[in-house]
Amino acid sequence: MRRPSRRRSRTACSSASTAWIRAIRVPSAARRPSPPTERENTSATQVYCGPTVRGVAKQYTVFHGGIPEALEAFIAIHPEAGELVVDVERFAETRKRLETAGTAEAILYGKIKSEL
């Protein structure tokens, strides 16, 4: 014998559930998305060359059309990480400089890594 379903039918609860949604609607001016940041505004493809940060980005991750919010927040805390987000055209040069001791990129990488 089959047990009766515990699910309500869609029509039974739809009018009650949409009433409160209509009541909390936000004015259209408040729903507008915030203007894109300078990094998000770029349509260029960028590469994060800093150390891997769990939950934020792996080293040499490629981003199209801006970087994610988690990386933006990380850069706000560690501004030097912003210097290691480079355009694809500069990636090969930056990677070589990361592997060369004493370069600005290698020093920034070491500083970020030591703060993690």
PADOBA-65894 format. One line per field, with one value per residue: x, y, z of N, C-alpha, C in turn. Coordinates in Angstrom, 1 decimal. Example, Ala and Ser with C-alpha at 12.3 -4.5 7.8 and 13.67 -1.06 7.14 Angstrom:
2
n_xx: (13.2/12.8) $
n_yy: (-5.7/-2.2) $
n_zz: (7.8/7.1) $
ca_xx: (12.3/13.7) $
ca_yy: (-4.5/-1.1) $
ca_zz: (7.8/7.1) $
c_xx: (13.2/12.9) $
c_yy: (-3.3/0.0) $
c_zz: (7.8/7.9) $
***
This chain:
116
n_xx: (0.8/0.5/2.0/0.5/1.4/3.5/3.9/2.8/0.5/1.4/-0.4/-1.8/-0.2/0.9/-0.3/-0.3/2.4/3.5/2.4/3.7/6.2/5.7/5.2/7.7/9.2/11.9/12.6/13.2/15.4/17.1/17.8/19.6/22.7/25.9/28.4/30.9/34.2/37.5/39.2/37.3/36.1/37.6/38.0/39.9/41.9/43.1/45.8/46.3/49.2/50.2/50.8/49.1/46.0/43.8/40.5/40.3/42.1/44.0/47.5/48.5/45.9/43.5/41.5/38.7/37.2/37.3/38.1/37.2/35.1/36.1/38.9/39.2/38.6/40.7/42.9/42.3/43.0/45.6/47.4/49.6/49.2/47.7/49.4/50.4/48.5/48.1/48.0/47.4/49.3/51.5/52.2/54.1/56.6/56.3/56.1/58.7/60.2/59.2/60.5/63.1/65.4/65.3/64.0/61.2/58.7/59.3/59.9/57.5/55.9/57.1/56.6/53.8/53.3/54.5/52.8/50.6) $
n_yy: (-1.2/2.2/5.1/8.2/11.3/13.8/16.2/19.4/20.6/22.6/24.6/25.0/26.4/28.5/31.0/32.0/32.1/33.8/36.2/37.4/37.7/39.7/41.7/42.3/43.4/45.1/48.5/49.5/51.1/50.5/48.0/48.0/46.9/47.3/49.6/48.3/47.4/48.7/46.6/44.7/45.9/45.7/44.1/42.4/39.4/38.0/36.9/35.3/35.4/35.0/33.3/30.1/30.4/29.0/28.7/31.1/31.6/29.7/29.5/30.9/31.0/31.7/34.5/35.7/38.7/40.1/39.8/37.4/38.1/37.1/37.1/39.8/40.7/39.5/40.9/43.4/43.1/42.2/44.2/44.0/41.7/42.4/43.4/41.1/40.2/39.9/40.9/38.7/39.0/39.8/37.7/35.6/36.9/37.8/35.4/34.4/36.3/35.8/33.5/34.4/35.3/38.1/39.9/42.3/41.0/38.4/39.1/40.2/38.0/36.3/37.8/37.8/35.1/34.6/35.9/34.3) $
n_zz: (0.0/-0.7/0.7/1.6/-0.1/1.4/0.4/-0.4/-2.8/-5.6/-6.2/-3.9/-2.0/-3.4/-3.7/-1.1/-0.4/-2.3/-1.6/0.7/-0.5/-2.4/-0.6/0.5/-1.5/-3.0/-3.8/-7.2/-7.6/-5.4/-6.0/-8.0/-9.4/-7.9/-9.2/-11.3/-10.0/-10.5/-11.4/-12.1/-14.2/-16.4/-19.4/-20.1/-20.0/-17.1/-14.9/-11.8/-10.1/-7.5/-4.4/-3.7/-2.2/0.0/-0.7/-2.0/-4.4/-6.7/-7.5/-10.5/-11.7/-14.2/-15.1/-16.6/-17.7/-15.2/-11.7/-9.1/-6.2/-3.8/-4.2/-4.5/-1.9/-0.6/-1.7/-0.7/1.9/1.7/0.0/-1.7/-3.1/-5.2/-7.1/-8.2/-9.9/-13.1/-16.6/-19.3/-21.3/-20.0/-18.5/-18.9/-18.6/-16.0/-14.6/-15.0/-13.6/-11.0/-10.4/-10.2/-7.9/-5.7/-7.4/-7.8/-7.9/-6.9/-4.3/-3.4/-3.6/-1.7/0.6/0.8/1.0/3.5/5.2/5.2) $
ca_xx: (0.0/1.3/1.7/0.1/2.5/3.5/4.2/1.7/0.4/1.9/-1.4/-2.3/0.6/1.5/-0.9/0.1/3.8/3.8/1.9/4.8/7.3/5.3/5.2/9.0/9.9/12.8/12.4/14.2/16.7/17.9/18.2/20.6/24.0/26.9/29.2/32.1/35.4/38.4/39.6/36.2/35.7/38.5/37.5/41.1/42.1/44.2/46.3/46.8/50.5/50.6/50.7/47.8/45.3/42.7/39.2/40.4/42.6/45.2/48.5/48.3/44.5/43.2/40.2/38.1/36.2/37.4/38.4/36.1/35.0/37.0/40.2/39.2/38.7/42.1/43.7/42.0/43.8/47.1/47.4/50.7/48.7/47.1/50.5/50.6/47.4/48.7/47.4/48.0/50.4/52.7/52.3/55.4/57.6/56.1/56.5/60.2/60.6/58.9/61.5/64.4/65.5/65.6/63.1/60.1/57.7/59.7/59.9/56.1/55.4/57.6/55.9/52.4/53.4/54.9/51.7/49.5) $
ca_yy: (0.0/3.4/6.2/9.5/12.2/14.8/17.4/20.2/20.9/23.9/25.6/25.2/27.3/29.5/32.4/32.5/32.3/35.0/37.4/37.9/38.1/41.0/42.7/42.7/43.8/46.3/49.4/49.2/51.9/49.8/46.7/48.2/46.4/48.3/49.8/47.4/48.0/49.0/45.3/44.0/46.7/45.4/42.9/41.6/38.1/38.2/35.7/35.5/34.8/34.9/31.9/29.6/30.7/28.2/29.4/32.3/31.4/28.9/30.2/30.9/30.9/32.7/35.1/36.4/39.7/40.5/38.8/37.2/38.9/36.5/37.6/41.2/40.8/39.1/42.0/44.5/42.8/42.1/45.0/43.5/40.6/43.0/43.5/39.8/39.9/40.5/40.6/37.5/39.4/40.0/36.5/34.9/37.7/37.8/34.1/34.3/37.2/35.2/32.5/35.0/35.8/39.5/40.8/42.8/40.0/37.4/39.7/40.3/36.6/35.8/38.5/37.3/33.7/34.6/36.4/33.3) $
ca_zz: (0.0/-0.9/1.7/1.0/-0.2/2.3/-0.3/-0.8/-4.2/-5.9/-6.2/-2.6/-1.3/-4.2/-3.5/0.2/-0.4/-3.1/-1.0/1.5/-1.4/-2.9/0.5/0.8/-2.7/-2.8/-4.9/-8.3/-7.4/-4.4/-6.6/-9.1/-9.0/-7.7/-10.3/-11.2/-9.6/-11.6/-11.8/-12.7/-15.3/-17.5/-20.2/-20.3/-19.3/-16.1/-14.2/-10.5/-9.9/-6.1/-3.8/-3.6/-1.0/0.0/-0.8/-2.7/-5.7/-6.8/-8.2/-12.0/-12.1/-15.2/-14.9/-17.8/-17.4/-13.8/-10.7/-8.1/-4.9/-2.7/-4.4/-4.3/-0.5/-0.2/-2.1/0.2/3.2/1.3/-1.2/-2.6/-4.0/-6.4/-8.1/-8.8/-10.8/-14.3/-17.9/-19.9/-22.1/-19.1/-17.6/-19.1/-18.0/-14.5/-14.1/-14.9/-12.5/-9.7/-10.1/-10.1/-6.5/-5.7/-8.2/-7.0/-7.9/-6.0/-2.9/-3.1/-3.4/-0.4/1.7/0.9/1.5/4.9/6.0/5.2) $
c_xx: (0.9/0.9/1.3/1.3/2.4/3.7/2.8/1.7/0.9/0.8/-1.9/-1.5/1.1/1.0/-0.4/1.6/4.2/3.4/3.0/5.9/7.0/5.5/6.7/9.9/10.7/12.6/13.5/15.5/17.6/18.5/19.3/22.0/25.0/27.8/30.4/33.3/36.4/38.9/38.5/35.8/36.5/37.9/38.7/41.2/43.3/44.5/46.7/48.1/51.0/50.5/49.3/47.2/44.0/41.4/39.2/40.9/43.8/46.2/48.3/46.9/44.2/41.7/39.9/37.1/36.2/37.7/37.3/36.2/35.9/38.4/40.3/39.3/40.1/43.1/43.5/42.8/45.3/47.2/48.5/50.3/48.1/48.2/50.8/49.4/47.8/47.9/48.1/49.3/51.7/53.0/53.6/56.6/57.5/56.5/58.0/60.7/60.3/59.9/62.9/64.5/65.9/64.8/61.9/59.0/58.0/59.6/58.4/55.5/55.8/56.9/54.5/52.4/53.7/53.7/50.5/49.6) $
c_yy: (1.2/4.5/7.5/10.5/13.3/16.2/18.1/20.4/22.3/24.9/25.9/26.3/28.5/30.9/32.9/32.8/33.5/36.3/38.1/38.4/39.5/42.1/43.2/43.1/45.1/47.2/49.2/50.0/51.2/48.5/46.8/47.6/47.5/48.4/48.9/48.1/48.1/47.6/44.6/44.7/46.3/44.1/42.0/40.4/38.3/36.9/36.1/34.7/34.7/33.5/31.5/29.9/29.9/29.0/30.7/32.1/30.5/29.7/29.9/30.6/32.0/33.1/35.9/37.4/40.1/39.4/38.6/38.0/38.4/37.0/39.1/41.5/40.5/40.3/43.2/44.3/42.8/42.9/44.5/42.4/41.2/43.2/42.2/39.3/40.6/40.1/39.4/37.8/39.5/38.7/35.8/35.6/37.7/36.5/33.9/35.1/36.6/34.1/33.0/35.7/37.3/40.4/41.2/41.8/38.9/37.9/39.8/38.9/36.1/36.5/38.0/35.9/33.7/35.1/35.4/32.4) $
c_zz: (0.0/0.1/1.0/1.0/0.8/1.7/-0.6/-2.3/-4.4/-5.8/-4.8/-1.8/-2.1/-3.9/-2.1/0.3/-1.2/-2.5/-0.1/0.6/-2.0/-1.9/0.8/-0.4/-2.4/-4.0/-6.0/-8.1/-6.4/-5.0/-7.6/-8.6/-8.8/-8.9/-10.2/-10.7/-10.8/-12.2/-12.6/-14.0/-16.6/-18.1/-20.5/-19.5/-18.4/-15.5/-12.8/-10.3/-8.5/-5.6/-3.7/-2.2/-1.0/0.1/-1.5/-4.2/-5.7/-7.7/-9.7/-12.5/-13.1/-15.0/-16.1/-17.3/-15.9/-12.9/-9.7/-6.8/-3.8/-2.9/-4.2/-2.8/0.0/-0.5/-1.2/1.5/2.9/0.0/-2.2/-3.5/-5.3/-7.5/-8.8/-9.6/-12.1/-15.6/-18.5/-20.7/-21.3/-18.3/-17.7/-18.4/-16.5/-13.9/-14.0/-13.8/-11.1/-9.4/-10.0/-8.7/-6.6/-6.5/-7.3/-6.9/-6.9/-4.5/-2.5/-2.8/-2.0/0.8/1.9/1.5/3.0/5.8/6.0/6.4) $
***
